[in-house]
Amino acid sequence: MIERLVTIMARLRGPDGCEWDRAQTFATIAPYTIEEAYEVTDAVERGDLDDLKDELGDLLLQVVFHSRIAEEADAFALPDVVDAISDKMERRHPHIFGDEAEGGHHRWEEVKAAERSARGAERVLDGVALGLPALARAEKLQKRAGRVGFDWPDAEGSRAKIDEELAEVADAPDDAARAEEIGDLLFAVVNWARHLGVDAEAALRAANGKFERRFRQMEDMGGAAFAGMDLDAKEQLWRAVKVAERG
């Protein structure tokens, strides 16, 4: 089955293929790869399995596309990608595919650390992908630091840090300093969320979706006059939408 897709991509990248596909590089395709991963997540969150099937196909295309570019550069091909992930999954589940006792999954992070070391990553924060969304990357950085003891012992410490950062935003002398302090504030909020067991990236996605849903309902309630309403009138609509949702 996947051979058909591999053949299509080879044709598109070939001498008589598609001009756009032939012009692409790892760098130009990477943004599409990220976009497709988000669209998979969106389909999951909406519970739309038909759309999920399509979006998984789009994401698979990205894997095939990157692999084809690498094959043309004599670096690796799709079978090498499949072999590499297969080896990794077996290596990271020694209690299933190896001779370790039941419950060996607790060594997942230990095995990952050994893999990073084998790739030359020697420092604690090495290997946290720069391309991750900022909130997700902040959480990963914090978790890594926490493994070597650089972390608040409980949620109270991280909550107090938010108050400290809020004060520093208020005291910032200029726009550049204010932007830096707001970054520190967001980092502190992610830390607090982590201590509370909340995925900050997922929580913000949910908040975005809620705001979008409620704003559209406000537009519907306001009709053609919505854009010209003053803030107080829009606030009344917002409250009405919230009441309707809770009712």
C-alpha positions as a Markdown table, in Angstrom:
| # | Residue | x | y | z |
|---|---|---|---|---|
| 1 | Met | 0.0 | 0.0 | 0.0 |
| 2 | Ile | 2.6 | 2.5 | 1.0 |
| 3 | Glu | 4.7 | 1.5 | -2.0 |
| 4 | Arg | 2.1 | 3.3 | -4.2 |
| 5 | Leu | 2.6 | 6.6 | -2.3 |
| 6 | Val | 6.4 | 6.1 | -2.5 |
| 7 | Thr | 6.1 | 5.7 | -6.3 |
| 8 | Ile | 3.9 | 8.7 | -6.6 |
| 9 | Met | 6.4 | 10.9 | -4.7 |
| 10 | Ala | 9.3 | 9.6 | -6.8 |
| 11 | Arg | 7.4 | 10.5 | -9.9 |
| 12 | Leu | 6.6 | 14.0 | -8.6 |
| 13 | Arg | 10.3 | 14.6 | -7.7 |
| 14 | Gly | 11.5 | 13.1 | -11.0 |
| 15 | Pro | 12.8 | 15.0 | -14.0 |
| 16 | Asp | 9.4 | 15.1 | -15.6 |
| 17 | Gly | 7.6 | 15.6 | -12.3 |
| 18 | Cys | 5.9 | 18.5 | -10.6 |
| 19 | Glu | 7.9 | 21.8 | -10.7 |
| 20 | Trp | 6.7 | 22.7 | -7.1 |
| 21 | Asp | 7.5 | 19.3 | -5.6 |
| 22 | Arg | 10.9 | 19.2 | -7.3 |
| 23 | Ala | 11.9 | 22.6 | -5.8 |
| 24 | Gln | 11.2 | 21.6 | -2.2 |
| 25 | Thr | 13.9 | 21.0 | 0.4 |
| 26 | Phe | 13.8 | 19.8 | 4.0 |
| 27 | Ala | 13.6 | 23.4 | 5.2 |
| 28 | Thr | 10.8 | 24.4 | 2.9 |
| 29 | Ile | 8.7 | 21.3 | 3.7 |
| 30 | Ala | 9.2 | 21.4 | 7.5 |
| 31 | Pro | 6.5 | 24.1 | 8.1 |
| 32 | Tyr | 4.0 | 21.9 | 6.3 |
| 33 | Thr | 5.0 | 18.9 | 8.4 |
| 34 | Ile | 4.3 | 20.9 | 11.6 |
| 35 | Glu | 1.0 | 22.2 | 10.1 |
| 36 | Glu | -0.2 | 18.6 | 9.2 |
| 37 | Ala | 0.7 | 17.4 | 12.7 |
| 38 | Tyr | -1.6 | 20.1 | 14.2 |
| 39 | Glu | -4.3 | 19.2 | 11.8 |
| 40 | Val | -4.2 | 15.6 | 13.0 |
| 41 | Thr | -4.5 | 16.9 | 16.6 |
| 42 | Asp | -7.4 | 19.1 | 15.5 |
| 43 | Ala | -9.3 | 16.2 | 14.0 |
| 44 | Val | -8.7 | 14.1 | 17.2 |
| 45 | Glu | -10.0 | 16.9 | 19.4 |
| 46 | Arg | -13.1 | 17.3 | 17.2 |
| 47 | Gly | -13.7 | 13.5 | 17.2 |
| 48 | Asp | -14.0 | 13.5 | 13.4 |
| 49 | Leu | -12.6 | 10.1 | 12.3 |
| 50 | Asp | -13.2 | 10.7 | 8.6 |
| 51 | Asp | -11.1 | 13.9 | 8.8 |
| 52 | Leu | -8.5 | 12.1 | 11.0 |
| 53 | Lys | -8.1 | 9.5 | 8.2 |
| 54 | Asp | -7.4 | 12.3 | 5.7 |
| 55 | Glu | -5.1 | 14.2 | 8.0 |
| 56 | Leu | -3.1 | 11.1 | 8.9 |
| 57 | Gly | -2.6 | 10.6 | 5.2 |
| 58 | Asp | -1.3 | 14.2 | 4.8 |
| 59 | Leu | 1.1 | 13.6 | 7.7 |
| 60 | Leu | 2.3 | 10.3 | 6.2 |
| 61 | Leu | 2.9 | 12.2 | 2.9 |
| 62 | Gln | 5.3 | 14.5 | 4.8 |
| 63 | Val | 7.3 | 11.5 | 6.1 |
| 64 | Val | 7.5 | 10.1 | 2.5 |
| 65 | Phe | 8.4 | 13.5 | 1.1 |
| 66 | His | 11.3 | 14.0 | 3.6 |
| 67 | Ser | 12.5 | 10.5 | 3.0 |
| 68 | Arg | 12.5 | 11.0 | -0.7 |
| 69 | Ile | 14.6 | 14.1 | -0.5 |
| 70 | Ala | 17.0 | 12.2 | 1.8 |
| 71 | Glu | 17.2 | 9.3 | -0.6 |
| 72 | Glu | 18.1 | 11.6 | -3.5 |
| 73 | Ala | 21.0 | 12.9 | -1.3 |
| 74 | Asp | 22.1 | 9.3 | -0.6 |
| 75 | Ala | 21.5 | 9.9 | 3.1 |
| 76 | Phe | 18.7 | 7.4 | 3.9 |
| 77 | Ala | 15.4 | 6.2 | 2.4 |
| 78 | Leu | 11.9 | 5.3 | 3.8 |
| 79 | Pro | 12.8 | 1.7 | 4.8 |
| 80 | Asp | 15.7 | 3.1 | 6.9 |
| 81 | Val | 13.2 | 5.4 | 8.7 |
| 82 | Val | 10.9 | 2.4 | 9.4 |
| 83 | Asp | 13.8 | 0.3 | 10.6 |
| 84 | Ala | 15.0 | 3.1 | 12.9 |
| 85 | Ile | 11.7 | 3.6 | 14.6 |
| 86 | Ser | 11.1 | -0.2 | 14.9 |
| 87 | Asp | 14.5 | -0.6 | 16.5 |
| 88 | Lys | 13.8 | 2.3 | 18.9 |
| 89 | Met | 10.4 | 1.0 | 20.0 |
| 90 | Glu | 11.9 | -2.4 | 20.8 |
| 91 | Arg | 14.8 | -0.8 | 22.6 |
| 92 | Arg | 12.6 | 1.4 | 24.7 |
| 93 | His | 10.3 | -1.5 | 25.7 |
| 94 | Pro | 12.8 | -4.1 | 27.1 |
| 95 | His | 10.1 | -5.6 | 29.2 |
| 96 | Ile | 8.1 | -6.5 | 26.1 |
| 97 | Phe | 10.8 | -7.2 | 23.5 |
| 98 | Gly | 13.8 | -8.0 | 25.8 |
| 99 | Asp | 14.5 | -10.1 | 28.8 |
| 100 | Glu | 13.5 | -7.5 | 31.5 |
| 101 | Ala | 10.8 | -8.2 | 34.1 |
| 102 | Glu | 7.3 | -7.0 | 33.8 |
| 103 | Gly | 7.0 | -3.3 | 34.5 |
| 104 | Gly | 10.2 | -2.3 | 32.7 |
| 105 | His | 8.5 | 0.7 | 31.2 |
| 106 | His | 9.8 | 2.8 | 34.1 |
| 107 | Arg | 13.1 | 2.7 | 32.2 |
| 108 | Trp | 11.7 | 4.7 | 29.2 |
| 109 | Glu | 13.4 | 7.9 | 30.2 |
| 110 | Glu | 16.6 | 6.1 | 31.1 |
| 111 | Val | 16.8 | 4.5 | 27.7 |
| 112 | Lys | 16.0 | 7.8 | 26.0 |
| 113 | Ala | 18.9 | 9.5 | 28.0 |
| 114 | Ala | 21.2 | 6.7 | 26.8 |
| 115 | Glu | 20.2 | 7.3 | 23.2 |
| 116 | Arg | 20.8 | 11.1 | 23.6 |
| 117 | Ser | 24.2 | 10.3 | 25.0 |
| 118 | Ala | 25.0 | 8.0 | 22.1 |
| 119 | Arg | 24.2 | 10.9 | 19.8 |
| 120 | Gly | 26.7 | 13.1 | 21.6 |
| 121 | Ala | 24.1 | 15.0 | 23.8 |
| 122 | Glu | 25.9 | 15.4 | 27.1 |
| 123 | Arg | 24.1 | 18.2 | 28.8 |
| 124 | Val | 20.7 | 17.9 | 30.6 |
| 125 | Leu | 18.8 | 20.1 | 28.1 |
| 126 | Asp | 20.3 | 18.8 | 25.0 |
| 127 | Gly | 17.9 | 17.4 | 22.4 |
| 128 | Val | 14.8 | 19.4 | 23.4 |
| 129 | Ala | 13.5 | 20.3 | 19.9 |
| 130 | Leu | 13.6 | 23.9 | 18.9 |
| 131 | Gly | 10.6 | 23.4 | 16.6 |
| 132 | Leu | 8.2 | 22.5 | 19.4 |
| 133 | Pro | 5.5 | 25.0 | 20.3 |
| 134 | Ala | 6.8 | 27.4 | 22.9 |
| 135 | Leu | 4.5 | 26.2 | 25.8 |
| 136 | Ala | 5.3 | 22.5 | 25.1 |
| 137 | Arg | 9.0 | 23.2 | 24.9 |
| 138 | Ala | 8.9 | 25.1 | 28.1 |
| 139 | Glu | 7.3 | 22.1 | 29.8 |
| 140 | Lys | 9.9 | 19.8 | 28.4 |
| 141 | Leu | 12.8 | 22.0 | 29.5 |
| 142 | Gln | 11.3 | 22.2 | 33.0 |
| 143 | Lys | 10.9 | 18.5 | 33.2 |
| 144 | Arg | 14.5 | 17.9 | 32.2 |
| 145 | Ala | 15.8 | 20.4 | 34.8 |
| 146 | Gly | 13.5 | 18.7 | 37.4 |
| 147 | Arg | 15.2 | 15.4 | 36.8 |
| 148 | Val | 18.4 | 16.7 | 38.2 |
| 149 | Gly | 16.7 | 18.5 | 41.2 |
| 150 | Phe | 16.2 | 22.0 | 39.7 |
| 151 | Asp | 12.5 | 22.3 | 40.4 |
| 152 | Trp | 10.0 | 23.6 | 43.0 |
| 153 | Pro | 9.1 | 20.9 | 45.5 |
| 154 | Asp | 5.4 | 21.6 | 45.1 |
| 155 | Ala | 2.9 | 23.8 | 43.3 |
| 156 | Glu | 3.1 | 26.6 | 46.0 |
| 157 | Gly | 6.6 | 27.6 | 44.9 |
| 158 | Ser | 5.7 | 27.8 | 41.2 |
| 159 | Arg | 2.6 | 29.8 | 42.1 |
| 160 | Ala | 4.5 | 32.3 | 44.1 |
| 161 | Lys | 6.9 | 32.8 | 41.1 |
| 162 | Ile | 3.9 | 33.9 | 39.0 |
| 163 | Asp | 3.3 | 36.8 | 41.5 |
| 164 | Glu | 7.0 | 37.7 | 41.3 |
| 165 | Glu | 7.0 | 37.8 | 37.5 |
| 166 | Leu | 3.7 | 39.8 | 37.4 |
| 167 | Ala | 5.4 | 42.5 | 39.5 |
| 168 | Glu | 8.4 | 42.5 | 37.2 |
| 169 | Val | 6.2 | 43.0 | 34.2 |
| 170 | Ala | 4.6 | 46.0 | 35.9 |
| 171 | Asp | 8.0 | 47.4 | 36.8 |
| 172 | Ala | 9.6 | 46.9 | 33.3 |
| 173 | Pro | 11.2 | 50.2 | 32.2 |
| 174 | Asp | 10.6 | 49.8 | 28.4 |
| 175 | Asp | 9.0 | 47.6 | 25.8 |
| 176 | Ala | 12.0 | 45.3 | 25.4 |
| 177 | Ala | 12.2 | 44.6 | 29.1 |
| 178 | Arg | 8.4 | 44.2 | 29.3 |
| 179 | Ala | 8.5 | 41.6 | 26.5 |
| 180 | Glu | 11.2 | 39.7 | 28.3 |
| 181 | Glu | 9.3 | 39.8 | 31.6 |
| 182 | Ile | 6.1 | 38.5 | 29.9 |
| 183 | Gly | 8.1 | 35.6 | 28.6 |
| 184 | Asp | 9.3 | 34.9 | 32.1 |
| 185 | Leu | 5.7 | 35.1 | 33.3 |
| 186 | Leu | 4.5 | 32.6 | 30.7 |
| 187 | Phe | 7.3 | 30.3 | 31.6 |
| 188 | Ala | 6.2 | 30.5 | 35.2 |
| 189 | Val | 2.6 | 29.8 | 34.3 |
| 190 | Val | 3.7 | 26.6 | 32.4 |
| 191 | Asn | 5.7 | 25.6 | 35.5 |
| 192 | Trp | 2.6 | 26.0 | 37.8 |
| 193 | Ala | 0.4 | 24.1 | 35.3 |
| 194 | Arg | 3.0 | 21.3 | 35.2 |
| 195 | His | 2.9 | 21.0 | 39.0 |
| 196 | Leu | -0.9 | 20.9 | 38.9 |
| 197 | Gly | -0.8 | 18.1 | 36.4 |
| 198 | Val | -2.1 | 20.3 | 33.6 |
| 199 | Asp | -0.8 | 20.2 | 30.0 |
| 200 | Ala | -0.3 | 23.9 | 29.3 |
| 201 | Glu | -0.3 | 23.5 | 25.5 |
| 202 | Ala | -3.5 | 21.5 | 25.5 |
| 203 | Ala | -5.1 | 23.9 | 28.0 |
| 204 | Leu | -4.4 | 26.9 | 25.8 |
| 205 | Arg | -5.7 | 25.1 | 22.7 |
| 206 | Ala | -8.9 | 24.4 | 24.6 |
| 207 | Ala | -9.1 | 28.0 | 25.7 |
| 208 | Asn | -8.6 | 29.2 | 22.1 |
| 209 | Gly | -11.4 | 26.9 | 21.0 |
| 210 | Lys | -13.7 | 28.1 | 23.7 |
| 211 | Phe | -13.0 | 31.8 | 22.9 |
| 212 | Glu | -13.6 | 31.1 | 19.2 |
| 213 | Arg | -16.9 | 29.3 | 19.9 |
| 214 | Arg | -18.2 | 32.0 | 22.2 |
| 215 | Phe | -17.1 | 34.9 | 20.0 |
| 216 | Arg | -19.0 | 33.3 | 17.0 |
| 217 | Gln | -22.1 | 33.0 | 19.2 |
| 218 | Met | -21.7 | 36.7 | 20.1 |
| 219 | Glu | -21.6 | 37.5 | 16.4 |
| 220 | Asp | -24.7 | 35.5 | 15.8 |
| 221 | Met | -26.6 | 37.2 | 18.6 |
| 222 | Gly | -25.5 | 40.7 | 17.6 |
| 223 | Gly | -26.3 | 40.2 | 13.9 |
| 224 | Ala | -25.4 | 42.8 | 11.4 |
| 225 | Ala | -25.0 | 45.4 | 14.1 |
| 226 | Phe | -22.3 | 43.5 | 16.0 |
| 227 | Ala | -19.2 | 45.2 | 14.7 |
| 228 | Gly | -20.5 | 48.6 | 15.5 |
| 229 | Met | -21.5 | 47.8 | 19.1 |
| 230 | Asp | -19.5 | 49.4 | 21.9 |
| 231 | Leu | -17.5 | 47.4 | 24.4 |
| 232 | Asp | -20.2 | 47.3 | 27.1 |
| 233 | Ala | -22.8 | 45.9 | 24.6 |
| 234 | Lys | -20.3 | 43.3 | 23.4 |
| 235 | Glu | -19.5 | 42.4 | 27.1 |
| 236 | Gln | -23.3 | 41.8 | 27.7 |
| 237 | Leu | -23.4 | 39.5 | 24.7 |
| 238 | Trp | -20.3 | 37.6 | 26.0 |
| 239 | Arg | -22.0 | 37.2 | 29.4 |
| 240 | Ala | -25.2 | 36.0 | 27.7 |
| 241 | Val | -23.3 | 33.4 | 25.8 |
| 242 | Lys | -21.6 | 32.1 | 28.9 |
| 243 | Val | -24.9 | 31.9 | 30.7 |
| 244 | Ala | -26.4 | 30.0 | 27.8 |
| 245 | Glu | -23.5 | 27.5 | 27.7 |
| 246 | Arg | -23.8 | 26.8 | 31.4 |
| 247 | Gly | -27.6 | 26.5 | 31.2 |
